[in-house]
Structure formats: C-alpha cells, structure tokens
C-alpha cells in the first residue's frame, strides 16, 4: 500500500504541475482560478502538517501566487514522499488525531487522508480547467489514466 500511496503522490504532482503550467501561460489568469489552485496546494500543506503532527501557519484558502505554485507543489511532494517512505505498512492504518479548520477533533488513517486529498484536488483541478478553458488553445489533461500511459 505504501508504494501505491507514493504512486498517487507522483500523479498528484504531475496533475498539479499541468494545471499550474497552464496558469503560467496566461498573462492575466482569472482570480478565481488562481484562488482555487492555491486552495489545492494550501489544503495539501495543511493535511501534510496534520499527518506529521506539525503546526501549519497556512489556511486552506490562503493566497498562493502563480509564480510560487510549482515550487510549492514540488516541496510538498518531496516532504510527503519522504514521510510516507519512512513509514511501516502498519502506520498507514494507524489513526491520526487532528482538528479541522473549525477546531473540531477527528481521527483518520493516512490512507483515508491521502485518498481524500487526491479526490479533493482532482475536483478542484477540474474547476480551474473550466475557468481557464476559454483562454487556452490546449487544455491541460490531468486524468490519472493518461499519467499512467505517459509514465
């Protein structure tokens, strides 16, 4: 399962970079598209902090400039892969205690957290693509199966 989660993280980086790359080609990307892509990265940062049991100083809707997005995505990918790589398989199903953005306490396994992160990001990447589609000649495709075929 650990190898699958790393596989999923690699896909997430690829898909995020495709959308970020499209945003970078636009002289004036829609503010909502930038905000939603920033939300994806901020939420991933928050989930990483929860998994690592480290405080985060980022809110899930913090603004992330387009110029910082690729570096942010790469840094978070490296940290998440390093974290997952160092775990035992049994750690993947161990409950992680955390508080949500309203400070309500919850417990989730790392498998559930990472599955949520992937689905959450895919949903929002679709929103970003819809917002920028009229401005692009080539729309970024971020389907998991496309990534597997290319890789």
C-alpha positions as CSV (number, residue, x, y, z in Angstrom):
1,X,0.0,0.0,0.0
2,X,2.9,2.4,0.7
3,X,4.1,2.1,-2.8
4,X,0.6,2.8,-4.1
5,X,0.4,6.0,-2.0
6,X,3.7,7.2,-3.3
7,X,2.4,6.4,-6.8
8,X,-0.6,8.5,-6.0
9,X,1.6,11.4,-4.8
10,X,3.6,11.2,-8.0
11,X,0.4,11.5,-10.0
12,X,-0.8,14.4,-7.9
13,X,2.4,16.3,-8.6
14,X,2.1,15.7,-12.3
15,X,-1.5,16.8,-12.4
16,X,-0.9,19.9,-10.3
17,X,2.1,20.9,-12.5
18,X,0.0,20.5,-15.6
19,X,-2.6,22.9,-14.3
20,X,0.0,25.3,-12.8
21,X,1.8,25.3,-16.2
22,X,-1.4,26.3,-17.9
23,X,-1.9,29.1,-15.4
24,X,1.6,30.3,-16.0
25,X,1.0,30.7,-19.7
26,X,-1.8,33.3,-19.1
27,X,-1.0,36.9,-18.8
28,X,-4.0,37.5,-16.6
29,X,-5.4,34.3,-15.2
30,X,-8.9,34.6,-13.7
31,X,-8.5,35.4,-9.9
32,X,-10.9,32.6,-9.1
33,X,-8.7,30.0,-11.0
34,X,-5.6,31.2,-9.1
35,X,-7.5,31.1,-5.8
36,X,-8.8,27.5,-6.4
37,X,-5.3,26.2,-7.4
38,X,-3.9,27.9,-4.4
39,X,-6.6,26.2,-2.3
40,X,-5.5,22.8,-3.6
41,X,-1.9,23.5,-2.6
42,X,-2.8,25.0,0.8
43,X,-5.1,22.1,1.7
44,X,-2.3,19.7,0.8
45,X,0.0,21.6,3.1
46,X,-2.5,21.5,5.9
47,X,-3.0,17.8,5.5
48,X,0.7,17.2,5.5
49,X,1.0,19.1,8.7
50,X,-1.8,17.1,10.3
51,X,-0.1,13.8,9.2
52,X,3.3,15.0,10.5
53,X,1.6,16.4,13.7
54,X,3.3,19.7,12.9
55,X,1.6,23.1,13.3
56,X,0.8,24.8,10.0
57,X,0.5,28.5,9.5
58,X,-1.4,28.2,6.3
59,X,-5.2,28.4,6.0
60,X,-6.9,26.3,3.4
61,X,-7.8,29.3,1.3
62,X,-4.5,31.2,1.7
63,X,-3.5,33.1,-1.4
64,X,-0.6,31.5,-3.3
65,X,0.9,33.5,-6.2
66,X,1.1,31.6,-9.5
67,X,4.9,32.2,-9.5
68,X,5.2,30.2,-6.3
69,X,2.8,27.3,-7.1
70,X,5.2,25.0,-8.9
71,X,7.9,25.3,-6.2
72,X,5.2,24.8,-3.5
73,X,3.9,21.7,-5.2
74,X,7.4,20.2,-5.6
75,X,8.4,20.9,-2.0
76,X,5.2,19.4,-0.6
77,X,5.6,16.4,-2.9
78,X,9.2,15.8,-1.6
79,X,8.1,16.1,2.0
80,X,5.1,13.8,1.6
81,X,7.0,11.1,-0.3
82,X,9.8,11.3,2.3
83,X,7.2,10.9,5.1
84,X,5.4,8.0,3.5
85,X,8.6,6.3,2.6
86,X,9.8,6.2,6.2
87,X,6.6,4.6,7.5
88,X,5.9,1.0,8.2
89,X,2.9,-0.5,6.4
90,X,1.0,-0.7,9.7
91,X,1.4,3.1,10.1
92,X,-0.8,3.6,7.1
93,X,-3.9,2.4,9.0
94,X,-3.0,3.9,12.4
95,X,-5.4,6.7,13.4
96,X,-4.0,10.2,13.2
97,X,-5.6,12.8,15.6
98,X,-6.1,16.2,14.2
99,X,-8.5,19.2,14.3
100,X,-10.3,20.5,11.3
101,X,-10.4,24.2,10.3
102,X,-13.2,24.8,12.9
103,X,-11.0,23.1,15.6
104,X,-13.3,20.0,15.8
105,X,-11.3,16.9,16.7
106,X,-11.2,14.0,14.3
107,X,-9.2,10.8,13.6
108,X,-8.4,9.4,10.2
109,X,-5.9,7.0,8.8
110,X,-3.2,8.1,6.4
111,X,-4.8,6.0,3.7
112,X,-8.1,7.9,4.1
113,X,-6.4,11.3,4.3
114,X,-4.4,10.7,1.1
115,X,-7.4,9.3,-0.7
116,X,-9.4,12.4,0.3
117,X,-6.5,14.7,-0.8
118,X,-6.4,13.1,-4.2
119,X,-10.1,13.3,-4.8
120,X,-10.3,16.9,-3.4
121,X,-7.5,18.0,-5.7
122,X,-9.0,16.4,-8.8
123,X,-12.3,18.0,-8.1
124,X,-10.8,21.5,-7.8
125,X,-8.4,21.0,-10.7
126,X,-11.4,20.4,-12.8
127,X,-12.8,23.7,-11.7
128,X,-9.6,25.5,-12.5
129,X,-9.5,24.0,-16.0
130,X,-13.1,25.0,-16.6
131,X,-12.3,28.6,-15.6
132,X,-9.2,28.9,-17.9
133,X,-10.5,26.7,-20.8
134,X,-11.7,29.7,-22.9
135,X,-8.3,31.3,-22.7
136,X,-6.2,28.3,-23.8
137,X,-5.6,26.7,-27.2
138,X,-4.6,23.5,-25.4
139,X,-6.3,22.5,-22.2
140,X,-4.3,20.5,-19.6
141,X,-5.5,16.9,-19.3
142,X,-5.0,15.6,-15.8
143,X,-6.6,12.2,-15.9
144,X,-4.9,9.5,-13.8
145,X,-5.0,7.0,-16.7
146,X,-3.3,9.5,-19.0
147,X,-0.5,9.9,-16.5
148,X,-0.1,6.1,-16.2
149,X,0.1,5.8,-20.0
150,X,2.7,8.5,-20.2
151,X,4.8,7.2,-17.4
